[in-house]
Amino acid sequence: MTSTDIIRKLFLAYSKRDDDEFHRLAEEFIDLEKRKKHNLVVKELKEALYSKSVNNRHAMKRYRTDLPIPRDNDNGFPLLEIGEHELSWDQLVLPEDNRVVLEQIIREFKGMEILATFNLKPSNKVLFCGAPGTGKTFSAQVLSSVLNIPLVYIRFDSIISSYLGETATNLRKVFEFIKNGVWIVLFDEVDIIGKNRDDHHESGEIKRVVNNFLQMLDGFDGESLIIAATNHPHILDPAIWRRFDEVINFTLPAFDERHRLLKQYLNSIKKHESVDIMDLASKTENFSPADLKGMCKEAMKHAIVNGMDVLSKEDVEFAYLRYISRYQIRAGAEVIE
C-alpha cells in the first residue's frame, strides 16, 4: 500500500470515528516512513500518535489495547501480565554505579531516533542479577514509569509446560506479542529457561528451550526494552550473557541506602522522638530492600492495631525482632538444604 492510499484510508477512519482502524493505519504509515529512513519524521509522528491528553479519555497509547494476551494451549493460563505504574525516579534507592547505568539506558531509549541517524541502536537487552528482594523488579517498574511505557511481566510459571515442545511454543507466542508495541519487558527468573546446557542433570528438552530462547533474543528487532532477571546468575548458560548489552548486579543496600529506604518506608506515619532510624539502619546490615519494607509495614501495623497513631520505639523493636527471627529460620533452612 502506498503512502497516498494509507493517508486516504486514515481520513476515512477518522470520519467514521473508527479509532482502532485509525491507529492501525497510523502505525502502518509510521512503519513506512521508518523503512524510508525518515527517522526525524518517525519521531515526530510517534510523539503525535502516542501523546496523552488529560482531556481525551481515549488518548492513544504506545500499544494496541485490542491485542489478546497469549495463553498456554493446555491450561489456558495467561503467559504474561501488562502493568502501568506510577513511580518516581526518587523512589529508586540503588548504589550510584547502578543508577548511572540505568540513567544511561533511559537516555539511549529516549534518543532512539537520533541514534538511528548514526546507524546506532540503544542498549535494549539488559540482565539484572541479584538476590531476591534487592530491587530488580522494582527497578523495571520505575523504568516503566519514567519512560511512560507499560511493563510486560512474563509469567514463567505458565510458560514452562509439561508437554514437550509447548514451552518453546509459549516463548514464541510471547515474542510475537511484544513485537506489536513498545514495552518494558521483564523476563523474571530467567534462569528457569536459561540454564547451562552443559549441566548433565538437565534434560534434552531444557537444552532445546535454551537454544530457542537464544534464537528469539537474537531475532528480536523491536523497539522494546527487554530485561531478564535472575537470582542465580551462576547457573546461566554462558551464551545467555553474550546476548545482553548491559549487566547490572543488585546487592544488599549499604548503610546510607538503608537509611534512605527506612525514611521512605516510614514516611507515612508520625514517629516518636525515641525512634532512631540511624540506629535501625545500622542494625539491618543483612536486610534487603524488601526486608526493610516488610519490617516497616510490620512496625506500622503493630502501632495501628494497638490504637496508636504515632510510631514508637517499641513498635520498631517488635518488627525488627520478628524479622531477625525470620532471618534465622530462613538461614537454618538454607543450611539444611
Residue, then its C-alpha position, 0 to 999 in steps of 0.5 A: m500500500t502506498s503512502t497516498d492510499i494509507i493517508r486516504k484510508l486514515f481520513l476515512a477512519y477518522s470520519k467514521r470515528d473508527d479509532d482502532e482502524f485509525h491507529r492501525l493505519a497510523e502505525e502502518f504509515i509510521d512503519l513506512e516512513k521508518r523503512k524510508k529512513h525518515n527517522l526525524v519524521v518517525k519521531e515526530l509522528k510517534e510523539a503525535l500518535y502516542s501523546k496523552s491528553v488529560n482531556n481525551r479519555h481515549a488518548m492513544k497509547r504506545y500499544r494496541t489495547d485490542l491485542p489478546i494476551p497469549r495463553d498456554n494451549d493446555n491450561g489456558f493460563p495467561l503467559l504474561e501480565i501488562g502493568e502501568h505504574e506510577l513511580s518516581w525516579d526518587q523512589l529508586v534507592l540503588p548504589e550510584d554505579n547502578r543508577v548511572v547505568l540505568e540513567q544511561i539506558i533511559r537516555e539511549f531509549k529516549g534518543m532512539e531516533i537520533l541514534a538511528t541517524f548514526n546507524l546506532k541502536p540503544s542498549n535494549k537487552v539488559l540482565f539484572c542479577g541479584a538476590p531476591g528482594t534487592g530491587k530488580t523488579f522494582s527497578a523495571q517498574v520505575l523504568s516503566s514509569v519514567l519512560n511512560i511505557p507499560l511493563v510486560y511481566i512474563r509469567f514463567d510459571s505458565i510458560i514452562s509446560s509439561y508437554l514437550g515442545e509447548t514451552a518453546t511454543n509459549l516463548r514464541k507466542v510471547f515474542e510475537f506479542i511484544k513485537n506489536g508495541v513498545w514495552i518494558v519487558l521483564f523476563d523474571e527468573v530467567d534462569i528457569i529457561g536459561k540454564n547451562r546446557d552443559d549441566h548433565h542433570e538437565s534434560g534434552e528438552i531444557k537444552r532445546v528451550v535454551n537454544n530457542f530462547l537464544q534464537m528469539l533474543d537474537g531475532f528480536d528487532g523491536e523497539s522494546l526494552i527487554i530485561a531478564a532477571t535472575n537470582h542465580p546468575h551462576i547457573l546461566d548458560p554462558a551464551i545467555w550473557r553474550r546476548f545482553d548489552e548491559v549487566i547490572n548486579f543488585t546487592l544488599p543496600a549499604f548503610d546510607e541506602r538503608h537509611r534512605l529506604l527506612k525514611q521512605y518506608l516510614n514516611s507515612i506515619k508520625k514517629h516518636e522522638s525515641v525512634d532512631i532510624m540511624d540506629l535501625a539502619s545500622k542494625t539491618e546490615n543483612f536486610s534487603p530492600a524488601d526486608l526493610k519494607g516488610m519490617c516497616k509495614e510490620a512496625m506500622k501495623h503493630a502501632i495501628v492495631n494497638g490504637m496508636d497513631v504515632l510510631s514508637k520505639e517499641d513498635v520498631e523493636f517488635a518488627y525488627l525482632r520478628y524479622i531477625s527471627r525470620y532471618q534465622i529460620r530462613a538461614g537454618a533452612e538454607v543450611i539444611e538444604 
